């Protein structure tokens, strides 16, 4: 859906506490979250405003967002003591 919010709180509500803790205690995690949030906002803005942009460009941005989300999720799962394989 266009303009849909994909922040980590909406994506992983069961990990809100861990997200908050890591954002404060881990500068690498916080930097990745900042990049993820900025990228998500950029994609939403492009979609909502109907800004002319090549399909490849928007797809590349979405792929980048997905890679960041995967990295953040894997970090959250490892900090929660649950391996990604058992999830």
ZADO-1210 file (C-alpha; in nm, 4 decimals, padded with zeros to 6 digits):
<atoms>
<atom x="00.0000" y="00.0000" z="00.0000" code="UNK" pos="1"/>
<atom x="00.1147" y="00.3483" z="-00.0724" code="UNK" pos="2"/>
<atom x="00.2241" y="00.5579" z="00.2220" code="UNK" pos="3"/>
<atom x="00.2117" y="00.2647" z="00.4634" code="UNK" pos="4"/>
<atom x="00.4187" y="00.3080" z="00.7793" code="UNK" pos="5"/>
<atom x="00.6978" y="00.0537" z="00.8149" code="UNK" pos="6"/>
<atom x="00.8746" y="00.1733" z="01.1295" code="UNK" pos="7"/>
<atom x="01.0039" y="-00.0998" z="01.3591" code="UNK" pos="8"/>
<atom x="00.7430" y="-00.0330" z="01.6264" code="UNK" pos="9"/>
<atom x="00.4666" y="-00.1156" z="01.3758" code="UNK" pos="10"/>
<atom x="00.6603" y="-00.4029" z="01.2204" code="UNK" pos="11"/>
<atom x="00.7619" y="-00.5705" z="01.5494" code="UNK" pos="12"/>
<atom x="00.5300" y="-00.4565" z="01.8289" code="UNK" pos="13"/>
<atom x="00.6358" y="-00.7515" z="02.0447" code="UNK" pos="14"/>
<atom x="00.9919" y="-00.6134" z="02.0532" code="UNK" pos="15"/>
<atom x="00.9150" y="-00.2525" z="02.1514" code="UNK" pos="16"/>
<atom x="01.1011" y="-00.2786" z="02.4821" code="UNK" pos="17"/>
<atom x="01.4104" y="-00.4233" z="02.3177" code="UNK" pos="18"/>
<atom x="01.3962" y="-00.1600" z="02.0418" code="UNK" pos="19"/>
<atom x="01.3867" y="00.1188" z="02.3008" code="UNK" pos="20"/>
<atom x="01.6686" y="-00.0360" z="02.5045" code="UNK" pos="21"/>
<atom x="01.9001" y="-00.0918" z="02.2080" code="UNK" pos="22"/>
<atom x="01.8302" y="00.2486" z="02.0604" code="UNK" pos="23"/>
<atom x="01.9572" y="00.4062" z="02.3820" code="UNK" pos="24"/>
<atom x="02.2411" y="00.1661" z="02.4654" code="UNK" pos="25"/>
<atom x="02.3870" y="00.0778" z="02.1233" code="UNK" pos="26"/>
<atom x="02.5099" y="00.3552" z="01.8945" code="UNK" pos="27"/>
<atom x="02.5395" y="00.1245" z="01.5902" code="UNK" pos="28"/>
<atom x="02.1824" y="00.0055" z="01.6339" code="UNK" pos="29"/>
<atom x="02.0631" y="00.3645" z="01.6835" code="UNK" pos="30"/>
<atom x="02.2453" y="00.4775" z="01.3674" code="UNK" pos="31"/>
<atom x="02.0906" y="00.1934" z="01.1652" code="UNK" pos="32"/>
<atom x="01.7477" y="00.2810" z="01.3048" code="UNK" pos="33"/>
<atom x="01.7967" y="00.6451" z="01.2099" code="UNK" pos="34"/>
<atom x="01.8918" y="00.5399" z="00.8556" code="UNK" pos="35"/>
<atom x="01.5939" y="00.3033" z="00.8408" code="UNK" pos="36"/>
<atom x="01.3491" y="00.5686" z="00.9657" code="UNK" pos="37"/>
<atom x="01.4853" y="00.8297" z="00.7215" code="UNK" pos="38"/>
<atom x="01.4620" y="00.5849" z="00.4316" code="UNK" pos="39"/>
<atom x="01.1080" y="00.4834" z="00.5280" code="UNK" pos="40"/>
<atom x="01.0036" y="00.8495" z="00.5462" code="UNK" pos="41"/>
<atom x="01.1627" y="00.9187" z="00.2071" code="UNK" pos="42"/>
<atom x="00.9793" y="00.6275" z="00.0438" code="UNK" pos="43"/>
<atom x="00.6452" y="00.7310" z="00.1996" code="UNK" pos="44"/>
<atom x="00.6939" y="01.0885" z="00.0847" code="UNK" pos="45"/>
<atom x="00.7703" y="00.9808" z="-00.2716" code="UNK" pos="46"/>
<atom x="00.4641" y="00.7540" z="-00.2758" code="UNK" pos="47"/>
<atom x="00.2236" y="00.9972" z="-00.1110" code="UNK" pos="48"/>
<atom x="00.3224" y="01.2977" z="-00.3204" code="UNK" pos="49"/>
<atom x="00.3240" y="01.0988" z="-00.6416" code="UNK" pos="50"/>
<atom x="00.6682" y="01.2380" z="-00.7143" code="UNK" pos="51"/>
<atom x="00.7861" y="01.1232" z="-01.0565" code="UNK" pos="52"/>
<atom x="01.0554" y="00.8669" z="-00.9924" code="UNK" pos="53"/>
<atom x="01.1723" y="00.5680" z="-01.1915" code="UNK" pos="54"/>
<atom x="01.0303" y="00.2324" z="-01.0824" code="UNK" pos="55"/>
<atom x="01.3861" y="00.1040" z="-01.0419" code="UNK" pos="56"/>
<atom x="01.4673" y="00.3888" z="-00.8036" code="UNK" pos="57"/>
<atom x="01.1735" y="00.3247" z="-00.5721" code="UNK" pos="58"/>
<atom x="01.2405" y="-00.0503" z="-00.5822" code="UNK" pos="59"/>
<atom x="01.6067" y="00.0077" z="-00.4934" code="UNK" pos="60"/>
<atom x="01.5015" y="00.2241" z="-00.1984" code="UNK" pos="61"/>
<atom x="01.2594" y="-00.0442" z="-00.0808" code="UNK" pos="62"/>
<atom x="01.5285" y="-00.3120" z="-00.1100" code="UNK" pos="63"/>
<atom x="01.7651" y="-00.0977" z="00.0947" code="UNK" pos="64"/>
<atom x="01.4923" y="-00.0499" z="00.3581" code="UNK" pos="65"/>
<atom x="01.4324" y="-00.4253" z="00.3677" code="UNK" pos="66"/>
<atom x="01.8033" y="-00.5010" z="00.4134" code="UNK" pos="67"/>
<atom x="01.8211" y="-00.2532" z="00.7013" code="UNK" pos="68"/>
<atom x="01.5056" y="-00.4001" z="00.8565" code="UNK" pos="69"/>
<atom x="01.6537" y="-00.7497" z="00.8344" code="UNK" pos="70"/>
<atom x="01.9770" y="-00.6318" z="00.9975" code="UNK" pos="71"/>
<atom x="01.7878" y="-00.4573" z="01.2774" code="UNK" pos="72"/>
<atom x="01.5535" y="-00.7525" z="01.3294" code="UNK" pos="73"/>
<atom x="01.8415" y="-00.9994" z="01.3473" code="UNK" pos="74"/>
<atom x="02.0093" y="-00.7789" z="01.6055" code="UNK" pos="75"/>
<atom x="01.6871" y="-00.7549" z="01.8073" code="UNK" pos="76"/>
<atom x="01.6401" y="-01.1312" z="01.7983" code="UNK" pos="77"/>
<atom x="01.9996" y="-01.2017" z="01.9022" code="UNK" pos="78"/>
<atom x="01.9716" y="-00.9522" z="02.1905" code="UNK" pos="79"/>
<atom x="01.6447" y="-01.1143" z="02.2961" code="UNK" pos="80"/>
<atom x="01.8260" y="-01.4478" z="02.3177" code="UNK" pos="81"/>
<atom x="01.6314" y="-01.6089" z="02.0340" code="UNK" pos="82"/>
<atom x="01.8063" y="-01.7267" z="01.7216" code="UNK" pos="83"/>
<atom x="01.6611" y="-01.6281" z="01.3867" code="UNK" pos="84"/>
<atom x="01.6485" y="-01.9982" z="01.2915" code="UNK" pos="85"/>
<atom x="01.4060" y="-02.0777" z="01.5727" code="UNK" pos="86"/>
<atom x="01.1778" y="-01.7845" z="01.4973" code="UNK" pos="87"/>
</atoms>
